C-alpha cells in the first residue's frame, strides 16, 4: 500500500518560512517523480513544484526563487522549503506521485 504523509504546515507571518515534509511508504521515490500541489480555499488545485527521478526540479512561476523542492531517497522523504511566504501561498499543500496523494498539510500566512 502506498502512503504519502505530509507534515510541517502551520501558521506563519508574511515573510516567514516553513519546511514541508512528505514521508512516502510503499513507493520507491528514487524511481518516480514527486510533486507538491496546493489548493487554496475556493480555488482549484495548483501544481507548485516537482522533482524528477534524476533530480531535475521545476517550479510554478509564482514560487521560483522562494521555494525549493528536495528529496532524500534513503529516508524516502520529499521536502518543500518555503521562504518569504505571502498570503497568496496560503493553501493546503499535498504531496503527489502519479495517482497517489497525501492528506495534505495546511499553510496559513497571516500577520
C-alpha positions as CSV (number, residue, x, y, z in Angstrom):
1,X,0.0,0.0,0.0
2,X,1.3,3.4,-1.0
3,X,1.1,6.1,1.6
4,X,2.2,9.8,1.4
5,X,2.0,11.7,4.7
6,X,2.7,15.4,4.7
7,X,3.7,17.4,7.8
8,X,5.2,20.7,8.6
9,X,2.4,23.1,7.9
10,X,1.3,25.8,10.2
11,X,0.8,29.5,10.6
12,X,3.5,32.0,9.8
13,X,3.7,35.7,9.3
14,X,4.3,37.2,5.9
15,X,7.9,36.9,5.0
16,X,8.3,33.8,7.2
17,X,9.5,30.3,6.3
18,X,8.3,26.7,6.6
19,X,9.6,23.3,5.6
20,X,7.0,20.8,4.5
21,X,7.9,17.1,4.6
22,X,6.3,14.2,2.8
23,X,7.0,10.7,4.1
24,X,6.5,8.0,1.5
25,X,5.9,4.4,2.1
26,X,5.2,1.6,-0.3
27,X,6.7,3.7,-3.0
28,X,10.3,3.9,-4.2
29,X,10.7,7.6,-4.5
30,X,14.1,7.3,-6.2
31,X,12.2,5.8,-9.2
32,X,9.4,8.2,-9.5
33,X,8.8,11.9,-9.9
34,X,7.4,13.6,-6.9
35,X,5.3,16.8,-6.8
36,X,3.8,19.3,-4.4
37,X,0.4,20.6,-5.3
38,X,-1.6,23.2,-3.3
39,X,-5.2,24.2,-3.1
40,X,-6.3,27.5,-1.6
41,X,-9.9,28.0,-0.3
42,X,-12.4,28.4,-3.2
43,X,-9.7,27.6,-5.8
44,X,-8.7,24.6,-7.8
45,X,-5.5,22.7,-7.3
46,X,-2.3,24.3,-8.4
47,X,0.9,22.4,-9.2
48,X,3.7,24.1,-7.2
49,X,6.9,22.1,-7.8
50,X,8.2,18.8,-9.0
51,X,11.4,16.8,-8.8
52,X,12.3,14.2,-11.4
53,X,14.0,10.8,-10.9
54,X,17.3,12.4,-11.8
55,X,16.8,15.3,-9.5
56,X,15.7,17.9,-12.0
57,X,13.5,20.5,-10.3
58,X,10.7,22.6,-11.6
59,X,8.5,25.3,-10.1
60,X,5.5,27.3,-10.9
61,X,6.4,30.9,-11.7
62,X,5.0,32.4,-8.5
63,X,7.3,30.4,-6.2
64,X,10.5,30.5,-8.2
65,X,13.4,31.7,-6.1
66,X,11.4,31.3,-2.9
67,X,10.6,27.6,-2.7
68,X,13.0,24.6,-3.0
69,X,12.0,21.0,-3.5
70,X,14.4,18.3,-2.5
71,X,14.4,14.6,-1.9
72,X,16.2,12.2,0.5
73,X,15.9,8.8,-1.2
74,X,17.5,7.0,1.8
75,X,14.8,8.3,4.1
76,X,12.0,8.1,1.5
77,X,11.3,11.8,2.2
78,X,10.4,14.7,-0.1
79,X,10.7,18.3,1.2
80,X,9.5,21.7,0.2
81,X,11.4,24.6,1.7
82,X,9.3,27.7,1.5
83,X,10.7,31.2,2.1
84,X,9.4,34.7,2.0
85,X,5.8,33.4,2.3
86,X,3.0,35.7,1.3
87,X,-0.8,35.5,1.8
88,X,-1.1,34.1,-1.7
89,X,0.8,31.0,-0.6
90,X,-1.8,30.0,2.0
91,X,-3.3,26.7,1.0
92,X,-3.4,23.1,1.8
93,X,-0.3,21.5,0.4
94,X,-0.4,18.0,-1.0
95,X,2.4,15.6,-1.8
96,X,1.8,13.7,-5.0
97,X,3.2,11.0,-7.2
98,X,1.2,9.6,-10.2
99,X,-2.2,8.7,-8.7
100,X,-1.1,8.8,-5.1
101,X,-1.9,11.7,-2.8
102,X,-1.3,12.5,0.8
103,X,-3.9,14.0,3.1
104,X,-2.4,17.5,2.9
105,X,-0.9,19.9,5.4
106,X,-2.3,23.4,5.9
107,X,-0.2,26.5,5.4
108,X,-1.6,29.8,6.8
109,X,0.1,33.1,6.2
110,X,-1.2,35.9,8.4
111,X,0.0,38.7,10.5
